[in-house]
Amino acid sequence: MTFLPLSVPRWFRLLAFAGLAALGLAARAAPLLSPELHADRRVTFRYAGPEQGPVELIGRGPGQHHDFPEDTYAMTRGADGVWEVTVGPLLPSLYWYRFRVAGTEVVDPVNGSVHDFFAGPWSQVEVPDPAPQPWQPSRAVPAGRVEIRRISTQGAVGWDRPVYVYLPPGYRDDAPEPLPVVYLFHGWDFNERSWIEDGRVPTILDNLIAAGRARPMAVVMPLGFSFVPLGVPHWPADEEARWREQIVAGLIPWIEKNYRVGGDRRNRALAGFSMGGKNALVLALGDPTLTAWVAAFSSGRNGLRNYPERYEPARAPDAPRMRLIWLGWGNRDLYADQARTLVERLRADGFSVTAHESDGRHTWRVWRDSFSAFAQRVFRPEEVEQGRHP
């Protein structure tokens, strides 16, 4: 029996345990396939290791607001020593899972696709959508590019970290007209890579721009925290103020200096999912001089919690008018009712709000759909100015 000291970080123990299982696979005649996707959207998960079990599949399901139908599935050991369970049919979505082996949770040792959450890594698998979607790659359209830039600013702003920037096909620094730009924020337990790797923003915009369904635009995806969190982070009391300063005083001026993008509120949008959507609402409605366009996906609970105090500047009769307030959520999100209530409160207060409900929980299935729909509305000249009536 192998023991790992408790002082070893939990993520290391997860990977080390999975490594021991992988050693057990080396002696097998045929490679183990896990996960295996079936045509009817069922998925088979398999685990083989030296342990006697029991072995369970741990899925991020309803208990964590995600799309696995259940949080735990018992696995059955076959005559060949392989533990197996088939789940589904599943909704087309991105799923995260682990195996619980004799009481210890490990990632899938034969699945190289892993997502790092604050509390450690989880294996992931995509169940594709059989229907055409904007986030599905197409070789038939021109491709934009993604630049990874390290932003360093001086003083209290303190930026020194990577920022991902999507630029549409044909972007030039010397273009005669500046591009509009979306500052796109991620949620809790994610990072600046999430909208690229999981949200598929470049694919979505390449497809929509090629079809004439979205204007060419730049998208800037920064880290959603004032510092780089390691492990389970401990937040400073002034975290929100620190992050706001980094965005408003650091990131936005840096982007406008280094890229051919517009520097006024009509060419600047703020959007995000979950925590990032709440941050977008607080920034945009807390200072309507920043932008005329704002979107929040799956942000009903925290968005409602900040109403109306944090939105007072946009509620003022003489405030600059918003051109688009766009709210989206999943119909089975734990906080869907709060999202609907936030829409009602904003409308009752004189704002014109676009509401969009997707099929799903608190997952990328919803956030991809939300961003795709928002991208087709933002920066459109036909959008009329909105806001409280004078």
FIMARVO-986717 format. One line per field, with one value per residue (C-alpha): residue in one letter; x, z negated, y. Coordinates in nm, 3 decimals, decimal comma. Each point is the difference from the previous one (the first is absolute). Example, Ala and Ser with C-alpha at 12.3 -4.5 7.8 and 13.67 -1.06 7.14 Angstrom:
# FIMARVO-986717
r <- [A; S];
x <- [1,230; 0,137];
z <- [-0,780; 0,066];
y <- [-0,450; 0,344];
//
This chain:
# FIMARVO-986717
r <- [M; T; F; L; P; L; S; V; P; R; W; F; R; L; L; A; F; A; G; L; A; A; L; G; L; A; A; R; A; A; P; L; L; S; P; E; L; H; A; D; R; R; V; T; F; R; Y; A; G; P; E; Q; G; P; V; E; L; I; G; R; G; P; G; Q; H; H; D; F; P; E; D; T; Y; A; M; T; R; G; A; D; G; V; W; E; V; T; V; G; P; L; L; P; S; L; Y; W; Y; R; F; R; V; A; G; T; E; V; V; D; P; V; N; G; S; V; H; D; F; F; A; G; P; W; S; Q; V; E; V; P; D; P; A; P; Q; P; W; Q; P; S; R; A; V; P; A; G; R; V; E; I; R; R; I; S; T; Q; G; A; V; G; W; D; R; P; V; Y; V; Y; L; P; P; G; Y; R; D; D; A; P; E; P; L; P; V; V; Y; L; F; H; G; W; D; F; N; E; R; S; W; I; E; D; G; R; V; P; T; I; L; D; N; L; I; A; A; G; R; A; R; P; M; A; V; V; M; P; L; G; F; S; F; V; P; L; G; V; P; H; W; P; A; D; E; E; A; R; W; R; E; Q; I; V; A; G; L; I; P; W; I; E; K; N; Y; R; V; G; G; D; R; R; N; R; A; L; A; G; F; S; M; G; G; K; N; A; L; V; L; A; L; G; D; P; T; L; T; A; W; V; A; A; F; S; S; G; R; N; G; L; R; N; Y; P; E; R; Y; E; P; A; R; A; P; D; A; P; R; M; R; L; I; W; L; G; W; G; N; R; D; L; Y; A; D; Q; A; R; T; L; V; E; R; L; R; A; D; G; F; S; V; T; A; H; E; S; D; G; R; H; T; W; R; V; W; R; D; S; F; S; A; F; A; Q; R; V; F; R; P; E; E; V; E; Q; G; R; H; P];
x <- [0,000; 0,127; -0,041; 0,032; 0,063; -0,281; 0,243; 0,018; -0,237; -0,335; 0,041; 0,334; -0,156; -0,277; 0,247; 0,239; -0,282; -0,103; 0,360; 0,002; -0,310; 0,168; 0,286; -0,256; -0,116; 0,345; -0,037; -0,332; 0,001; -0,248; -0,007; -0,281; -0,250; -0,147; -0,217; -0,171; -0,269; -0,288; -0,217; -0,305; 0,190; 0,061; 0,352; 0,188; 0,261; 0,264; 0,265; 0,267; 0,246; 0,154; -0,260; -0,280; -0,261; -0,267; 0,020; -0,256; -0,041; -0,024; -0,164; -0,046; -0,377; -0,303; 0,176; 0,253; -0,249; 0,143; -0,152; 0,076; -0,345; 0,142; 0,300; 0,116; -0,019; 0,099; 0,239; 0,004; 0,318; 0,018; 0,180; 0,298; 0,036; -0,126; -0,257; -0,266; -0,321; -0,205; -0,188; -0,258; -0,119; 0,157; -0,077; 0,259; 0,236; 0,340; 0,016; 0,249; 0,053; 0,230; 0,021; -0,028; 0,224; -0,016; -0,096; 0,260; -0,101; 0,224; -0,011; -0,048; 0,354; -0,064; -0,175; 0,246; -0,268; 0,007; -0,144; 0,168; -0,249; 0,108; -0,048; 0,196; -0,023; -0,304; -0,007; -0,228; -0,190; -0,203; -0,328; -0,041; -0,322; -0,139; -0,160; 0,220; 0,113; 0,217; 0,263; 0,066; 0,317; -0,029; 0,286; -0,211; 0,027; 0,294; 0,162; 0,085; 0,290; 0,057; 0,291; 0,128; 0,135; 0,160; -0,123; 0,230; -0,107; 0,156; -0,125; -0,298; -0,168; 0,257; -0,077; 0,266; -0,178; -0,116; -0,307; -0,156; -0,107; -0,208; 0,041; -0,234; 0,116; 0,165; 0,083; 0,272; 0,160; -0,018; -0,364; -0,185; -0,281; 0,040; -0,168; -0,255; 0,126; -0,164; 0,163; -0,110; 0,028; 0,000; -0,168; 0,117; 0,236; 0,107; 0,272; 0,096; 0,033; -0,353; -0,187; 0,258; 0,036; -0,352; -0,213; 0,141; -0,029; 0,233; -0,204; -0,329; 0,107; 0,177; -0,325; -0,235; 0,217; 0,035; -0,379; -0,059; -0,179; 0,247; 0,214; 0,377; 0,115; 0,292; -0,052; 0,223; -0,002; 0,185; 0,037; -0,307; 0,190; 0,238; 0,268; 0,084; -0,181; 0,186; -0,188; -0,312; 0,058; -0,051; -0,139; 0,108; -0,276; 0,037; 0,012; -0,278; 0,148; 0,347; -0,130; -0,208; 0,307; 0,197; -0,268; -0,096; 0,334; 0,232; -0,141; -0,235; 0,253; 0,270; -0,221; -0,102; 0,366; 0,122; -0,287; -0,210; -0,319; -0,251; 0,053; -0,355; -0,301; -0,178; 0,297; 0,057; -0,209; 0,025; -0,123; 0,061; -0,145; -0,089; 0,240; 0,126; -0,351; -0,060; 0,327; -0,107; -0,333; 0,162; 0,259; -0,243; -0,300; 0,221; 0,175; -0,204; 0,269; 0,207; -0,225; -0,335; -0,017; -0,001; -0,083; -0,014; -0,041; -0,120; 0,049; -0,348; 0,084; 0,288; -0,150; -0,316; 0,199; 0,158; -0,332; -0,074; 0,288; 0,285; -0,194; -0,100; 0,221; -0,180; -0,339; 0,055; -0,226; 0,300; 0,213; 0,134; -0,242; 0,082; -0,042; -0,025; -0,049; 0,007; -0,066; 0,018; -0,024; -0,077; -0,358; 0,120; 0,255; -0,044; -0,036; -0,219; -0,280; 0,236; 0,100; -0,363; -0,061; 0,300; -0,145; -0,334; 0,165; 0,207; -0,301; -0,217; 0,271; -0,018; 0,274; -0,056; 0,145; 0,050; -0,054; 0,125; -0,067; 0,203; -0,050; 0,245; 0,138; 0,305; 0,223; 0,181; -0,300; -0,184; 0,292; 0,098; -0,359; -0,030; 0,317; -0,100; -0,336; 0,149; 0,270; -0,274; -0,156; 0,293; 0,135; -0,296; -0,103; -0,368; 0,008; -0,177; 0,127; -0,148; -0,015; -0,217; -0,247; 0,082];
z <- [0,000; 0,087; -0,240; 0,086; -0,289; -0,080; 0,033; 0,376; 0,188; 0,085; 0,373; -0,010; -0,183; 0,262; 0,286; -0,179; -0,074; 0,365; 0,096; -0,206; 0,187; 0,331; -0,097; -0,040; 0,357; 0,146; -0,030; 0,186; 0,353; 0,136; -0,084; -0,228; 0,152; -0,243; 0,047; 0,299; 0,173; 0,167; 0,287; -0,226; -0,233; -0,264; -0,146; -0,143; -0,268; -0,085; -0,267; -0,047; -0,289; -0,262; -0,262; -0,100; -0,009; -0,037; 0,289; 0,069; 0,270; -0,156; 0,238; -0,045; 0,004; -0,153; -0,335; 0,170; 0,248; 0,293; 0,261; -0,122; -0,093; -0,327; -0,216; -0,055; 0,200; -0,122; 0,238; 0,068; 0,029; 0,297; 0,035; 0,150; -0,317; 0,164; -0,185; 0,228; 0,006; 0,286; -0,057; 0,210; 0,251; -0,105; 0,117; 0,242; -0,240; -0,168; -0,298; -0,287; -0,195; -0,226; -0,128; -0,369; -0,058; -0,345; -0,142; 0,188; 0,294; 0,309; 0,355; 0,289; 0,067; 0,372; 0,075; 0,065; -0,002; -0,350; -0,148; -0,304; -0,252; -0,323; -0,193; 0,251; 0,345; 0,157; 0,320; 0,269; 0,300; 0,265; 0,120; 0,343; 0,123; 0,308; 0,118; 0,159; -0,256; 0,028; -0,231; 0,235; 0,209; 0,375; 0,248; 0,246; -0,180; -0,044; -0,342; -0,237; -0,241; -0,375; -0,152; -0,351; -0,140; -0,335; -0,138; -0,231; -0,140; -0,268; -0,344; -0,194; 0,302; -0,011; 0,318; 0,089; 0,146; 0,335; 0,178; 0,298; 0,295; 0,290; 0,325; 0,295; 0,349; 0,180; -0,315; 0,058; -0,241; 0,273; 0,094; 0,091; -0,247; -0,356; -0,101; -0,280; -0,293; -0,255; -0,340; -0,086; -0,358; -0,131; -0,311; -0,331; 0,027; 0,354; 0,153; 0,294; 0,229; -0,065; 0,268; 0,254; -0,100; -0,127; 0,135; 0,354; 0,057; 0,305; 0,176; -0,086; 0,135; 0,307; 0,097; -0,083; 0,170; 0,314; 0,013; -0,044; -0,329; -0,219; 0,051; 0,001; -0,355; -0,234; -0,323; -0,305; -0,264; -0,323; -0,332; -0,213; -0,327; -0,127; -0,059; 0,133; -0,234; -0,108; -0,158; -0,185; -0,007; -0,290; 0,134; -0,122; -0,146; 0,283; 0,279; 0,210; -0,019; 0,087; 0,298; 0,122; -0,005; 0,195; 0,270; 0,024; -0,072; 0,130; 0,257; 0,204; 0,059; 0,085; 0,259; 0,157; 0,025; 0,152; 0,231; 0,263; -0,207; -0,085; -0,315; -0,069; -0,172; 0,326; 0,117; -0,334; -0,149; -0,328; -0,040; -0,203; -0,153; -0,366; -0,213; 0,319; 0,101; -0,341; 0,040; 0,345; -0,135; -0,297; 0,224; 0,275; -0,207; -0,277; 0,251; 0,321; 0,154; 0,052; 0,249; 0,176; 0,022; -0,281; -0,027; -0,291; 0,039; -0,298; -0,238; -0,147; -0,365; -0,034; 0,249; -0,208; -0,322; 0,129; 0,097; -0,025; -0,199; 0,234; 0,307; -0,124; 0,249; 0,298; -0,164; -0,017; 0,241; 0,161; 0,036; 0,343; 0,161; 0,043; 0,351; -0,110; -0,336; 0,077; -0,262; 0,065; -0,216; 0,006; -0,057; -0,255; -0,171; -0,377; 0,009; 0,311; -0,202; -0,127; 0,360; 0,099; -0,301; 0,092; 0,349; -0,152; -0,244; 0,271; 0,230; -0,281; -0,060; 0,357; 0,170; 0,322; -0,051; 0,246; -0,173; 0,141; -0,158; 0,113; -0,069; -0,273; -0,345; -0,104; 0,280; 0,324; 0,191; -0,116; 0,013; 0,357; 0,111; -0,194; 0,144; 0,351; -0,034; -0,160; 0,268; 0,262; -0,179; -0,135; 0,195; 0,236; 0,117; -0,008; -0,380; -0,147; -0,306; -0,322; -0,361; -0,258; 0,141; -0,092];
y <- [0,000; 0,349; 0,290; 0,367; 0,241; 0,240; 0,289; -0,064; 0,239; -0,158; 0,057; -0,188; -0,292; -0,015; -0,015; -0,236; -0,243; 0,015; -0,066; -0,320; -0,112; 0,076; -0,231; -0,277; 0,064; -0,057; -0,377; -0,008; -0,141; 0,256; 0,371; 0,112; 0,242; 0,251; 0,189; -0,162; 0,207; -0,183; 0,121; 0,034; 0,242; -0,264; -0,005; -0,298; 0,065; -0,262; -0,037; -0,268; -0,003; -0,224; 0,091; -0,237; 0,276; 0,105; 0,247; 0,274; 0,262; 0,348; 0,245; 0,372; -0,023; 0,175; 0,038; 0,229; 0,154; -0,200; -0,231; -0,354; -0,140; -0,139; 0,084; -0,360; -0,324; -0,348; -0,182; -0,374; -0,207; -0,236; -0,331; 0,184; 0,210; 0,321; 0,211; 0,142; 0,205; 0,147; 0,326; 0,178; 0,093; 0,332; 0,350; 0,137; 0,177; -0,001; -0,239; -0,031; -0,321; -0,202; -0,355; -0,076; -0,302; -0,160; 0,340; 0,211; 0,222; -0,013; 0,132; -0,241; -0,134; -0,058; 0,330; 0,279; 0,270; 0,154; 0,320; 0,155; 0,136; 0,171; -0,324; -0,208; -0,160; -0,168; -0,204; 0,139; -0,131; 0,178; -0,149; 0,163; 0,150; -0,179; 0,325; 0,271; 0,258; 0,315; -0,154; -0,292; 0,048; 0,051; -0,003; 0,196; 0,336; 0,241; -0,035; 0,280; -0,027; 0,001; 0,190; -0,069; 0,323; 0,064; 0,329; 0,190; 0,335; 0,209; 0,102; -0,131; -0,158; -0,279; -0,195; -0,253; -0,299; -0,139; 0,135; -0,175; 0,218; -0,126; 0,195; -0,064; -0,101; 0,291; 0,200; 0,261; 0,244; 0,265; -0,059; 0,321; -0,069; -0,132; -0,324; -0,024; -0,207; -0,231; -0,046; -0,353; -0,129; -0,356; -0,141; -0,139; -0,299; 0,093; 0,218; 0,220; -0,306; -0,127; 0,195; -0,122; -0,365; -0,074; 0,285; -0,019; 0,373; 0,002; -0,270; 0,169; 0,337; -0,139; -0,175; 0,289; 0,264; -0,215; -0,042; 0,373; -0,062; 0,193; 0,305; -0,050; 0,067; -0,053; -0,195; 0,047; -0,276; 0,087; -0,178; 0,066; 0,048; 0,266; -0,265; -0,347; -0,244; -0,313; -0,289; 0,116; 0,377; 0,239; 0,325; 0,345; 0,213; 0,252; -0,262; 0,155; 0,351; -0,131; -0,193; 0,295; 0,224; -0,258; -0,011; 0,367; 0,170; -0,273; -0,242; 0,221; 0,283; -0,257; -0,173; 0,331; 0,102; -0,327; -0,098; 0,178; -0,003; 0,270; 0,201; 0,118; -0,160; -0,084; -0,209; -0,174; -0,285; -0,191; -0,358; -0,316; -0,313; -0,064; 0,208; 0,165; 0,099; 0,156; 0,192; 0,120; 0,129; 0,175; 0,169; 0,102; 0,111; 0,135; 0,225; 0,035; 0,221; -0,319; -0,175; 0,001; -0,382; -0,255; -0,372; -0,243; -0,376; -0,208; 0,292; 0,033; -0,065; 0,245; 0,241; 0,021; 0,025; 0,322; 0,156; 0,288; 0,154; -0,090; 0,114; 0,346; 0,192; -0,159; 0,061; 0,375; 0,198; 0,171; -0,316; -0,096; -0,240; -0,369; -0,138; -0,364; -0,172; -0,372; -0,270; -0,375; -0,313; -0,373; -0,110; -0,258; 0,225; -0,006; 0,379; 0,031; 0,159; 0,271; 0,074; 0,041; 0,223; 0,218; 0,049; 0,103; 0,241; 0,168; 0,033; 0,137; 0,259; 0,125; -0,203; -0,191; -0,350; -0,284; -0,337; -0,330; -0,341; -0,303; -0,371; -0,099; 0,072; 0,205; -0,127; 0,075; -0,133; 0,312; 0,245; -0,088; 0,045; 0,327; 0,150; -0,109; 0,176; 0,312; 0,028; 0,031; 0,299; 0,199; 0,300; -0,005; 0,350; -0,095; -0,040; 0,302; 0,176; -0,136; 0,104; 0,167; 0,243; 0,361];
//
